[in-house]
Amino acid sequence: MSATRRGVLLTGAGAALSLALAGRAHAGTAGRSRARLLTVARDGSGDFTGVQAAVDATPDHPREPWTIVLAPGTYRETVRVPESKTGLTLLGGTGDPRDTVIVHDNAAGTPKPDGSGTHGTSGSATVTVRPDGFTARRITFANDWLRAEHPEISGTQAVAIKVMGDRSLFDRCRFLGHQDTLYADTRHVGLTARQYFHRCHVEGDVDFVFGRATAVLHGCELRTLDRDVDFRPYGFVFAPSTAAGTRFGFLAHRCRLTTTAPAGAYKLARPWVPSSDPTARPRLVVRDSLLGAGIDAAEPYANMREQYPWQDFLFREYANRGPGAVVTDPAARPRLTDAEAAGHTPAAYLDGWRPDVR
């Protein structure tokens, strides 16, 4: 993320728009009691001026879900949503996610303020979401930490959001970062967490959609970024780390893979077998999607560690199109049969959960 691009990110959040817009955006939940609605506005016109303060003000394990409406603006803070805040919704105050931005700039190697070490990958997240039943609509989640500004830091993972709960819905949101932008995970290796990303925009360079969740990305744009480097590949879109006992991993369905980088600069995916879970069995299906020229069509997959070759895991494609989907060597990009494809659908991955998309 260049300094120029950072400026674009931070200037689009229309400060002149009033909190009344947030009220109109909230019309879909008008039937809810006012007591279960909180508003956030930087100018002091809402219930709170920061997102974390509003999250903290909602009750634990509420009988009815709560909604927090964010007025247009850029909220530079880290946000932690604890496991007890079940059923919580964060709602952007306009129809455009670019108007409402939650952003911070920690990386894995950034020292903690208390001197107790560095943040690590998980600790770098701008937003961490642990509860089940979480929803976000029309919000941008970003980490604008820049490698070029911190050559002294080797831990360059910088997470925009880490999602850990089951039935987590992100509807028309944006996720901006570089390495490890979107961390789709679970609270524990033995849990399954269904997550649905509907018409979202995700961008980055290295492993920028990663984790062990059962995550469906439907109708999303996945954008690979240009880099001032002299090596290939520039990076990887997906790095699933599906737990051995989990049936499904990542599904990209009817997505578009775009790029600002040269043709063939990126691999589609590589398997991540964490040292904390050496039994992981990464799983990824990309189907019915447009793969742009940024993907290396000849060799779209690679290894993260040689002892875990990608061929040992489920990496499959089906009915993709575009220059990045051209099959030159069938062994280099395994495909689902028609019969197999029938079992790899959003409905199958979501297993009875029907997200409320609008």
Residue pairs with C-beta under 8 A, 6 or more apart in sequence:
1 9
1 144
1 146
1 176
1 177
1 178
1 225
2 146
3 146
6 144
6 146
9 74
9 101
9 103
9 140
9 142
9 144
9 176
10 74
10 101
10 103
10 144
12 98
12 99
12 101
13 72
13 73
13 74
13 98
13 99
13 100
13 101
14 72
14 94
14 99
15 42
15 43
15 72
15 73
17 71
17 72
17 93
17 94
17 99
18 45
18 71
19 39
19 41
19 45
19 46
19 71
19 93
21 71
21 72
21 93
21 94
22 39
22 41
22 46
22 69
22 70
22 71
22 72
22 91
22 93
22 94
23 69
25 69
25 91
25 92
25 93
25 94
25 95
25 138
26 37
26 67
26 69
26 91
28 358
29 37
29 67
29 89
29 91
32 64
32 65
32 67
33 64
36 62
36 64
36 65
36 66
36 67
37 66
37 67
37 68
37 69
38 46
38 47
38 48
38 54
38 57
38 58
38 66
38 67
38 68
38 69
39 45
39 46
39 47
39 48
39 54
39 68
39 69
39 70
39 71
40 46
40 47
40 48
40 49
40 50
40 51
40 53
40 54
40 68
40 69
40 70
40 71
40 75
41 49
41 70
41 71
41 73
42 49
42 71
42 73
42 74
42 75
43 49
43 71
43 73
45 71
46 69
46 71
47 54
47 57
48 54
48 57
50 75
50 77
51 68
51 70
51 75
51 77
51 79
51 90
51 102
52 77
52 78
52 79
52 80
54 68
55 68
55 79
55 80
55 81
55 85
55 88
58 66
58 68
58 85
58 88
59 66
60 82
60 84
60 85
61 84
61 86
62 86
62 87
64 87
65 86
65 87
65 88
65 89
65 133
66 85
66 87
66 88
66 89
67 88
67 89
67 90
67 91
68 88
68 89
68 90
68 91
69 91
69 93
70 90
70 91
70 92
70 93
70 100
70 102
70 139
71 93
71 100
72 92
72 93
72 94
72 99
72 100
73 99
73 100
73 101
74 101
74 103
75 100
75 101
75 102
75 103
76 103
76 104
77 102
77 104
78 104
78 106
78 125
78 126
78 127
78 128
79 102
79 126
79 127
79 128
80 127
80 128
80 130
81 88
81 127
81 128
81 129
81 130
81 131
81 134
82 130
82 131
83 130
83 131
83 165
83 187
84 131
85 131
85 134
86 131
86 132
86 133
87 131
87 132
87 133
87 134
88 131
88 133
88 134
88 135
89 134
89 135
89 136
89 137
90 135
90 136
90 137
90 139
91 136
91 137
91 138
91 139
92 99
92 100
92 137
92 138
92 139
93 99
93 100
94 100
94 138
95 138
96 138
97 138
97 139
97 140
97 172
97 173
97 174
97 201
98 140
98 174
100 138
100 139
100 140
101 139
101 140
101 142
102 126
102 127
102 139
102 140
102 141
102 142
103 126
103 140
103 141
103 142
103 143
103 144
103 176
104 126
104 143
104 144
105 143
105 144
105 145
105 146
105 158
106 119
106 123
106 124
106 125
106 126
106 143
106 145
106 158
107 119
107 124
107 143
107 145
107 150
107 153
107 155
107 156
107 157
107 158
108 118
108 119
108 120
108 121
108 123
108 124
108 155
108 156
108 157
108 158
109 118
109 119
109 150
109 153
109 154
109 155
109 156
110 118
110 119
110 124
110 145
110 150
110 153
110 155
111 117
111 118
111 119
112 118
112 119
112 123
118 155
120 155
121 155
121 157
121 159
121 180
121 183
122 128
122 159
122 162
122 183
124 143
124 145
124 157
124 158
124 159
124 180
125 143
125 159
125 160
125 161
125 162
125 183
126 141
126 142
126 143
126 159
126 160
126 161
127 141
127 160
127 161
127 162
128 161
128 162
128 164
129 161
129 162
129 163
129 164
129 165
129 168
130 164
130 165
130 187
131 165
132 165
132 166
132 167
132 168
133 165
133 166
133 167
133 168
134 163
134 165
134 167
134 168
134 169
135 168
135 169
135 170
135 171
135 356
136 169
136 170
136 171
136 173
137 170
137 171
137 172
137 173
137 358
138 171
138 172
138 173
139 173
139 174
140 173
140 174
140 175
140 176
141 160
141 161
141 173
141 174
141 175
141 176
142 160
142 174
142 175
142 176
142 177
143 158
143 159
143 160
143 176
143 177
143 178
143 181
144 176
144 177
145 158
145 177
145 178
146 178
147 156
147 178
156 178
156 179
156 206
157 179
157 180
158 177
158 178
158 179
158 180
159 177
159 180
159 181
159 182
159 183
160 175
160 176
160 177
160 181
160 182
161 175
161 182
161 183
162 183
162 185
162 211
163 170
163 182
163 183
163 184
163 185
163 193
163 195
163 213
164 185
164 186
164 187
164 193
164 213
165 187
165 193
166 191
166 192
166 193
166 194
167 194
167 353
167 355
168 193
168 194
168 195
168 196
168 213
169 195
169 196
169 198
169 355
169 356
169 357
170 195
170 196
170 197
170 198
170 200
171 198
171 199
171 200
171 355
171 357
171 358
172 198
172 199
172 200
173 197
173 200
173 201
174 200
174 201
174 202
175 181
175 182
175 200
175 201
175 202
175 203
176 203
176 204
177 203
177 204
177 208
178 204
178 205
178 206
178 208
178 225
179 204
179 205
179 206
179 207
179 208
179 235
180 204
180 206
180 207
180 208
180 210
181 202
181 203
181 204
181 208
181 209
182 197
182 202
182 204
182 208
182 209
182 210
183 210
183 211
184 193
184 195
184 209
184 210
184 211
184 212
184 213
184 215
184 250
185 193
185 211
185 212
185 213
186 192
186 193
186 211
186 212
186 213
186 243
187 193
189 212
189 243
189 276
189 277
190 243
190 245
192 214
192 246
192 247
193 213
193 214
194 213
194 214
194 215
194 216
194 349
194 350
194 351
194 353
195 213
195 214
195 215
195 216
196 215
196 216
196 218
196 346
196 350
196 353
196 355
196 357
197 215
197 216
197 217
197 218
197 220
198 218
198 219
198 220
198 355
198 357
199 218
199 219
199 220
199 357
200 217
200 220
200 221
201 220
201 221
201 223
202 208
202 209
202 217
202 220
202 221
202 222
202 223
203 222
203 223
203 224
203 225
204 224
204 225
204 235
205 224
205 225
205 227
205 234
205 235
205 266
206 235
206 236
207 235
207 236
207 238
207 239
207 270
207 272
208 235
208 236
208 237
209 215
209 217
209 222
209 237
209 238
209 239
209 250
210 238
210 239
210 240
210 241
210 272
211 240
211 241
212 240
212 241
212 242
212 243
212 246
212 249
212 277
212 280
213 250
214 242
214 246
214 247
214 248
214 249
214 349
215 249
215 250
215 251
216 251
216 253
216 346
216 349
216 350
217 250
217 251
217 252
217 253
217 255
218 253
218 254
218 255
218 346
219 253
219 254
219 255
220 252
220 255
220 256
221 255
221 256
221 257
221 258
222 237
222 252
222 255
222 256
222 257
222 258
223 257
223 258
223 259
223 260
224 234
224 235
224 237
224 257
224 258
224 259
224 260
224 261
224 265
224 266
224 294
224 295
225 259
225 260
225 261
226 234
226 259
226 260
226 261
226 262
226 265
227 234
227 235
227 261
227 265
232 264
232 265
232 296
233 265
233 266
233 267
233 296
233 302
234 261
234 265
234 266
235 266
235 267
236 266
236 267
236 268
236 269
236 270
236 302
237 257
237 266
237 267
237 268
237 269
237 295
238 250
238 252
238 268
238 269
238 270
238 284
238 286
239 269
239 270
239 271
239 272
239 282
239 304
240 249
240 250
240 269
240 271
240 272
240 282
240 283
240 284
241 271
241 272
241 273
241 274
241 277
241 280
241 282
242 248
242 249
242 250
242 280
242 281
242 282
242 283
243 277
243 279
243 280
243 281
244 279
244 280
244 281
246 283
248 283
248 344
248 348
248 349
249 282
249 283
249 284
249 285
249 314
250 283
250 284
250 285
251 284
251 285
251 286
251 287
251 344
251 345
251 346
251 349
252 284
252 285
252 286
252 287
252 289
253 287
253 288
253 289
253 345
253 346
254 288
254 289
255 286
255 289
255 290
256 289
256 290
256 292
257 268
257 289
257 290
257 291
257 292
257 294
257 295
257 322
257 324
258 292
258 294
259 265
259 266
259 292
259 293
259 294
259 295
261 294
262 294
263 293
263 294
263 323
264 293
264 294
264 295
264 296
264 297
264 298
265 294
265 296
266 294
266 295
266 296
267 295
267 296
267 299
267 300
267 301
267 302
268 286
268 291
268 295
268 296
268 300
268 301
268 324
269 284
269 286
269 300
269 301
269 310
269 315
270 301
270 302
270 303
270 304
270 310
271 280
271 282
271 303
271 304
271 308
271 310
271 312
271 313
271 315
272 280
272 282
272 304
273 280
273 282
273 304
273 305
273 308
274 280
281 313
281 314
282 313
282 314
282 315
283 313
283 314
283 315
284 314
284 315
284 316
285 314
285 316
285 317
285 318
285 336
285 344
286 316
286 317
286 318
286 320
287 317
287 318
287 319
287 320
287 336
287 341
287 344
288 318
288 319
288 320
289 320
289 321
289 325
290 320
290 321
290 322
290 325
291 297
291 320
291 321
291 322
291 323
291 324
291 325
292 322
292 323
292 324
293 322
293 323
293 324
294 324
295 323
295 324
295 325
296 324
297 323
297 324
297 325
297 326
297 327
297 328
298 328
298 329
298 332
299 332
300 324
300 332
300 333
301 310
301 315
301 332
301 333
302 310
303 309
303 310
315 334
316 334
316 335
316 336
316 340
316 344
317 325
317 333
317 334
317 335
317 336
318 335
318 336
318 340
318 341
318 344
319 341
327 333
327 335
336 344
